[in-house]
Amino acid sequence: LSHLISSIGSSLKQNDAFSYIRNLYEHSFITEKEANIMFAAVSDSTLNPLGIHKDSMRAIIFKNIIISLRR
C-alpha cells in the first residue's frame, strides 16, 4: 500500500483511480462494499460540482483512503 501511495503523485484520473480500486478488490485488500464506497468518493460525478481541480482532489482523497486502510 505504501508503494501505491507513492505512485499516485499529485494528480489522478478517474480511470486510473478505478483501476487501482479494482486491483485492491481483486487482491482482497478491500471488500466489494468498500470498493463501491471508494468508487463513489473519487468519481467525476462527485468531484465535478465542487468547482475544484478534480484530479488533484481525487489524488488527495484516494491517498487518504489508502492511508486509512493501512491502520
FIDOGU-996208 format. One record per residue (C-alpha): x, y, z. Coordinates in nm, 3 decimals. Layout:
residues N
<node X="X" Y="Y" Z="Z"/>
...
***
This chain:
residues 71
<node X="0.000" Y="0.000" Z="0.000"/>
<node X="0.292" Y="0.236" Z="0.065"/>
<node X="0.413" Y="0.182" Z="-0.292"/>
<node X="0.062" Y="0.257" Z="-0.420"/>
<node X="0.051" Y="0.586" Z="-0.229"/>
<node X="0.388" Y="0.696" Z="-0.364"/>
<node X="0.294" Y="0.602" Z="-0.722"/>
<node X="-0.017" Y="0.822" Z="-0.727"/>
<node X="0.154" Y="1.161" Z="-0.736"/>
<node X="-0.036" Y="1.489" Z="-0.711"/>
<node X="-0.300" Y="1.415" Z="-0.975"/>
<node X="-0.512" Y="1.110" Z="-1.051"/>
<node X="-0.755" Y="1.049" Z="-1.339"/>
<node X="-1.084" Y="0.872" Z="-1.268"/>
<node X="-0.994" Y="0.571" Z="-1.486"/>
<node X="-0.664" Y="0.526" Z="-1.303"/>
<node X="-0.830" Y="0.552" Z="-0.962"/>
<node X="-1.092" Y="0.298" Z="-1.065"/>
<node X="-0.817" Y="0.061" Z="-1.186"/>
<node X="-0.638" Y="0.091" Z="-0.852"/>
<node X="-0.964" Y="0.020" Z="-0.667"/>
<node X="-1.044" Y="-0.284" Z="-0.883"/>
<node X="-0.691" Y="-0.413" Z="-0.821"/>
<node X="-0.726" Y="-0.370" Z="-0.443"/>
<node X="-1.056" Y="-0.558" Z="-0.456"/>
<node X="-0.924" Y="-0.838" Z="-0.678"/>
<node X="-0.632" Y="-0.891" Z="-0.437"/>
<node X="-0.869" Y="-0.894" Z="-0.135"/>
<node X="-0.729" Y="-0.579" Z="0.025"/>
<node X="-1.082" Y="-0.434" Z="0.034"/>
<node X="-1.436" Y="-0.569" Z="0.027"/>
<node X="-1.687" Y="-0.509" Z="-0.251"/>
<node X="-1.872" Y="-0.263" Z="-0.029"/>
<node X="-1.550" Y="-0.069" Z="0.041"/>
<node X="-1.469" Y="-0.066" Z="-0.331"/>
<node X="-1.812" Y="0.079" Z="-0.412"/>
<node X="-1.769" Y="0.350" Z="-0.149"/>
<node X="-1.427" Y="0.434" Z="-0.292"/>
<node X="-1.567" Y="0.447" Z="-0.648"/>
<node X="-1.830" Y="0.694" Z="-0.529"/>
<node X="-1.578" Y="0.908" Z="-0.339"/>
<node X="-1.338" Y="0.954" Z="-0.631"/>
<node X="-1.580" Y="0.964" Z="-0.925"/>
<node X="-1.600" Y="1.259" Z="-1.162"/>
<node X="-1.970" Y="1.299" Z="-1.078"/>
<node X="-1.877" Y="1.356" Z="-0.713"/>
<node X="-1.585" Y="1.592" Z="-0.775"/>
<node X="-1.710" Y="1.799" Z="-1.072"/>
<node X="-1.972" Y="2.007" Z="-0.886"/>
<node X="-1.715" Y="2.124" Z="-0.631"/>
<node X="-1.552" Y="2.364" Z="-0.877"/>
<node X="-1.203" Y="2.238" Z="-0.798"/>
<node X="-0.930" Y="2.067" Z="-0.992"/>
<node X="-1.086" Y="1.723" Z="-0.966"/>
<node X="-0.773" Y="1.519" Z="-1.049"/>
<node X="-0.574" Y="1.683" Z="-0.770"/>
<node X="-0.858" Y="1.643" Z="-0.522"/>
<node X="-0.906" Y="1.281" Z="-0.633"/>
<node X="-0.539" Y="1.208" Z="-0.561"/>
<node X="-0.568" Y="1.360" Z="-0.213"/>
<node X="-0.888" Y="1.169" Z="-0.134"/>
<node X="-0.754" Y="0.840" Z="-0.269"/>
<node X="-0.424" Y="0.869" Z="-0.079"/>
<node X="-0.611" Y="0.939" Z="0.245"/>
<node X="-0.834" Y="0.636" Z="0.190"/>
<node X="-0.529" Y="0.414" Z="0.131"/>
<node X="-0.358" Y="0.555" Z="0.442"/>
<node X="-0.669" Y="0.470" Z="0.648"/>
<node X="-0.659" Y="0.112" Z="0.513"/>
<node X="-0.307" Y="0.069" Z="0.648"/>
<node X="-0.424" Y="0.127" Z="1.007"/>
***
